[in-house]
């Protein structure tokens, strides 16, 4: 019997009909669904409720019902546990999710019978240093962003790769992206598209005030360090666009490849380029 974690976005599955149907199908297939305590209460199945870390620790795989944002959140949370994730798109774009909601039962059946492959995705680690003291450490699947506030002036970010000086970017910000994140914020800022089966870091300035600032691609073994040169500015570090930390003058952000990987379940047979053609036309 497989233990299958079910993580739902209540804003996407408003009446929880997809969640309820997923739980029922998992049980009909002879497996055991695991839900967080709030969701278990909402669907009237309190006996299935666990804390999130208990789900990630005890499950064999995780079904994420939502969109890319929901999947990104789950990927960061469960990264230390190394559990495979099936993304089911209830949102609009669904670039990271493997299947649409109409394909849910077919995909679940394949997962339960072991008829799937794993797409292993590199993650990023970001460490914030104040006076050389580590303050916070974050893990990201898509990207680490350093951006100015809505009414701030252009910011200045002194950037190094493996302790070699690259440039001091005068820009609205800087994105350090994984290959998975190359089709997200980095792409919107003019960065390259990278296939997700390679491992590297992409440094992309946001609206740079120079003609020659372009994305820089560096090895997965490289360490990127950014020093904040501005004071009295509203500067934020963002993690997958979902977590934030306020940065001040002299703070350093060190970004490198994480020890963790996100394990995405693939059942649909769609290639990266199939998804690229379909989703970027929408």
C-alpha positions as CSV (number, residue, x, y, z in Angstrom):
1,X,0.0,0.0,0.0
2,X,1.3,3.4,-1.0
3,X,1.0,6.5,1.2
4,X,0.1,9.4,-1.0
5,X,0.3,13.0,0.2
6,X,-2.4,15.3,-1.2
7,X,-1.6,19.0,-1.1
8,X,-4.3,21.3,-2.4
9,X,-4.5,25.0,-3.1
10,X,-7.9,26.0,-1.7
11,X,-7.9,29.2,-3.9
12,X,-7.8,27.0,-7.0
13,X,-10.0,24.2,-5.8
14,X,-12.5,26.5,-4.1
15,X,-15.2,23.9,-3.3
16,X,-12.6,21.1,-2.8
17,X,-14.3,18.8,-5.2
18,X,-11.0,17.8,-6.9
19,X,-9.4,17.2,-3.5
20,X,-12.3,15.0,-2.4
21,X,-12.3,13.1,-5.7
22,X,-8.6,12.6,-5.5
23,X,-8.8,11.2,-1.9
24,X,-11.6,8.9,-2.9
25,X,-9.8,7.5,-5.9
26,X,-6.6,6.9,-3.9
27,X,-8.6,4.9,-1.4
28,X,-10.4,3.0,-4.2
29,X,-7.0,2.0,-5.6
30,X,-6.0,0.5,-2.2
31,X,-3.7,3.3,-1.1
32,X,-3.7,5.6,1.8
33,X,-4.2,9.4,1.3
34,X,-2.4,11.9,3.7
35,X,-3.7,15.5,4.0
36,X,-2.7,18.4,6.2
37,X,-4.8,18.9,9.2
38,X,-6.7,21.9,7.9
39,X,-7.6,20.2,4.6
40,X,-8.6,17.0,6.3
41,X,-10.9,19.0,8.5
42,X,-12.4,20.9,5.6
43,X,-13.4,17.8,3.7
44,X,-14.7,16.0,6.8
45,X,-11.9,13.4,7.0
46,X,-10.0,14.5,10.2
47,X,-8.6,11.0,10.6
48,X,-6.4,11.6,7.5
49,X,-4.9,14.8,8.9
50,X,-1.2,15.2,9.6
51,X,1.3,18.0,10.0
52,X,3.0,18.9,6.7
53,X,6.4,17.6,7.8
54,X,4.7,14.3,8.8
55,X,3.2,14.0,5.3
56,X,6.6,14.7,3.6
57,X,8.3,12.2,5.9
58,X,5.9,9.3,5.6
59,X,4.5,9.6,2.1
60,X,5.8,7.6,-1.0
61,X,4.8,10.4,-3.3
62,X,3.0,13.8,-3.3
63,X,0.1,14.9,-5.5
64,X,-0.1,18.7,-5.7
65,X,-3.4,20.1,-6.8
66,X,-3.0,23.8,-7.9
67,X,-0.7,25.7,-10.2
68,X,3.0,26.4,-10.5
69,X,3.0,28.5,-7.4
70,X,1.6,25.7,-5.3
71,X,4.2,23.3,-6.7
72,X,7.0,25.7,-6.0
73,X,6.0,26.0,-2.4
74,X,5.7,22.2,-1.9
75,X,9.0,21.7,-3.7
76,X,10.8,24.0,-1.2
77,X,9.1,22.4,1.8
78,X,9.7,18.8,0.9
79,X,13.2,19.2,-0.6
80,X,15.0,17.7,2.4
81,X,12.8,14.6,2.2
82,X,13.5,13.8,-1.5
83,X,9.9,12.7,-2.3
84,X,8.6,12.6,-5.9
85,X,5.9,15.2,-6.8
86,X,3.0,14.9,-9.3
87,X,1.8,18.3,-10.3
88,X,-1.8,18.6,-11.4
89,X,-2.7,22.0,-13.0
90,X,-5.8,23.7,-11.6
91,X,-4.4,27.1,-12.6
92,X,-3.7,29.0,-15.8
93,X,-0.1,28.4,-17.1
94,X,0.9,25.2,-15.4
95,X,4.5,25.1,-16.7
96,X,5.8,22.9,-14.0
97,X,2.8,20.7,-13.4
98,X,2.7,17.5,-15.4
99,X,-1.0,17.0,-16.1
100,X,-4.2,18.9,-16.4
101,X,-7.1,18.1,-14.1
102,X,-8.9,16.0,-16.8
103,X,-5.9,13.6,-16.8
104,X,-5.8,13.2,-13.0
105,X,-7.1,9.7,-12.7
106,X,-5.0,8.3,-15.5
107,X,-1.9,9.9,-13.9
108,X,-2.8,8.7,-10.4
109,X,-3.2,5.2,-11.8
110,X,0.2,5.3,-13.4
111,X,1.8,6.6,-10.2
112,X,0.3,3.9,-8.1
113,X,1.5,1.2,-10.5
114,X,4.9,2.7,-10.8
115,X,4.4,3.6,-14.5
116,X,6.3,7.0,-14.4
117,X,9.6,8.6,-14.8
118,X,11.4,11.1,-12.5
119,X,12.5,14.5,-13.8
120,X,15.2,15.6,-11.3
121,X,15.5,19.4,-11.1
122,X,18.4,21.3,-9.6
123,X,17.6,23.7,-6.8
124,X,19.4,26.8,-5.5
125,X,20.6,27.8,-2.0
126,X,20.8,31.5,-1.0
127,X,22.6,32.6,2.1
128,X,22.3,36.2,3.5
129,X,25.3,37.6,5.3
130,X,25.4,40.7,7.5
131,X,28.9,41.6,8.5
132,X,30.0,38.1,7.4
133,X,27.5,36.5,9.8
134,X,24.9,34.1,8.3
135,X,21.4,35.5,8.9
136,X,19.2,33.4,6.8
137,X,19.4,30.5,4.4
138,X,16.7,29.8,1.7
139,X,16.2,27.0,-0.9
140,X,14.6,27.8,-4.3
141,X,13.5,25.8,-7.3
142,X,13.1,28.7,-9.8
143,X,15.1,31.7,-8.7
144,X,16.5,34.1,-6.2
145,X,15.7,37.7,-7.0
146,X,17.2,40.9,-5.6
147,X,14.8,43.8,-6.5
148,X,14.0,47.4,-5.8
149,X,10.7,48.6,-4.4
150,X,8.0,50.2,-6.4
151,X,9.2,53.8,-5.7
152,X,12.9,53.2,-5.2
153,X,15.6,54.5,-7.5
154,X,17.8,52.2,-9.5
155,X,20.0,50.0,-7.3
156,X,23.6,49.0,-7.5
157,X,24.7,45.4,-7.0
158,X,28.4,44.4,-7.0
159,X,28.5,40.9,-8.3
160,X,31.2,38.2,-8.1
161,X,31.4,34.7,-9.5
162,X,33.9,32.4,-7.6
163,X,35.4,35.6,-6.0
164,X,36.1,37.0,-9.4
165,X,34.5,40.5,-10.0
166,X,31.9,40.4,-12.8
167,X,30.3,43.8,-12.8
168,X,28.4,46.4,-10.6
169,X,25.0,46.3,-12.1
170,X,22.9,49.5,-12.1
171,X,19.5,48.1,-12.6
172,X,16.1,47.4,-11.1
173,X,17.5,44.2,-9.8
174,X,19.2,40.9,-10.5
175,X,17.9,37.4,-10.9
176,X,19.9,34.2,-10.2
177,X,18.0,31.4,-11.8
178,X,18.2,27.6,-12.1
179,X,17.5,26.0,-15.5
180,X,13.9,25.3,-14.3
181,X,13.5,29.0,-13.5
182,X,14.9,30.0,-16.9
183,X,11.3,30.1,-18.2
184,X,10.0,32.2,-15.3
185,X,11.1,35.6,-14.1
186,X,14.5,35.4,-15.8
187,X,12.8,34.9,-19.2
188,X,10.6,37.9,-18.6
189,X,13.8,39.9,-18.0
190,X,15.3,38.8,-21.3
191,X,17.2,35.7,-20.1
192,X,17.8,32.5,-22.1
193,X,15.7,29.4,-22.1
194,X,17.6,26.4,-20.8
195,X,16.5,22.8,-20.9
196,X,15.9,21.6,-17.3
197,X,18.2,18.5,-17.6
198,X,21.3,20.6,-17.4
199,X,22.7,22.1,-14.2
200,X,23.9,25.7,-14.2
201,X,23.2,29.2,-12.8
202,X,21.9,32.1,-14.9
203,X,22.5,35.7,-13.8
204,X,20.1,38.1,-15.4
205,X,19.9,41.9,-14.7
206,X,16.5,43.5,-14.6
207,X,16.2,46.6,-16.7
208,X,19.9,47.4,-16.6
209,X,21.0,51.0,-17.2
210,X,23.7,50.0,-19.8
211,X,23.8,48.6,-23.3
212,X,26.0,45.7,-22.6
213,X,24.4,44.0,-19.6
214,X,23.2,40.6,-20.6
215,X,22.6,37.3,-18.9
216,X,25.7,35.4,-17.7
217,X,25.6,31.6,-17.5
218,X,28.0,30.0,-15.0
219,X,28.8,26.4,-13.9
220,X,26.7,24.5,-11.4
221,X,29.9,24.4,-9.3
222,X,30.1,28.3,-9.2
223,X,29.2,30.5,-6.3
224,X,27.6,33.9,-7.0
225,X,28.0,36.7,-4.5
226,X,26.1,40.0,-4.6
227,X,26.9,43.0,-2.4
228,X,24.2,45.7,-1.8
229,X,25.8,49.1,-2.4
230,X,22.8,51.3,-1.7
231,X,21.4,52.7,1.6
232,X,18.0,54.0,2.4
233,X,16.5,52.0,-0.4
234,X,13.7,49.5,-0.4
235,X,15.6,46.4,-1.6
236,X,14.2,42.9,-1.2
237,X,15.5,39.3,-1.7
238,X,12.8,37.1,-3.1
239,X,12.7,33.3,-3.2
240,X,10.7,31.9,-6.1
241,X,8.7,35.1,-5.9
242,X,7.0,33.8,-2.7
243,X,9.3,34.5,0.3
244,X,11.0,37.8,1.0
245,X,13.8,39.3,3.1
246,X,14.7,43.0,3.4
247,X,18.3,43.8,2.4
248,X,20.4,46.8,3.6
249,X,23.6,48.4,2.4
250,X,26.6,46.1,2.9
251,X,24.5,42.9,3.0
252,X,25.8,40.1,0.9
253,X,23.8,37.4,-0.8
254,X,25.6,34.2,-1.7
255,X,23.9,31.9,-4.2
256,X,25.0,28.4,-5.1
257,X,23.6,25.0,-6.2
258,X,21.6,23.4,-3.4
259,X,22.3,19.9,-2.1
260,X,18.7,19.2,-2.7
261,X,16.8,18.3,-5.9
262,X,13.1,18.5,-6.8
263,X,11.8,15.2,-8.0
264,X,9.0,15.8,-10.5
265,X,6.9,12.8,-11.6
266,X,6.3,12.6,-15.4
267,X,3.4,10.5,-16.6
268,X,2.2,12.4,-19.6
269,X,5.0,11.7,-22.1
270,X,5.2,15.5,-22.9
271,X,8.7,16.7,-23.6
272,X,10.1,20.0,-22.4
273,X,9.7,21.4,-25.9
274,X,6.1,20.2,-26.1
275,X,5.3,22.2,-23.0
276,X,7.4,25.2,-24.2
277,X,5.5,25.4,-27.5
278,X,2.1,25.0,-25.8
279,X,2.5,27.2,-22.7
280,X,4.4,30.1,-24.2
281,X,1.7,30.6,-26.8
282,X,-1.0,31.1,-24.1
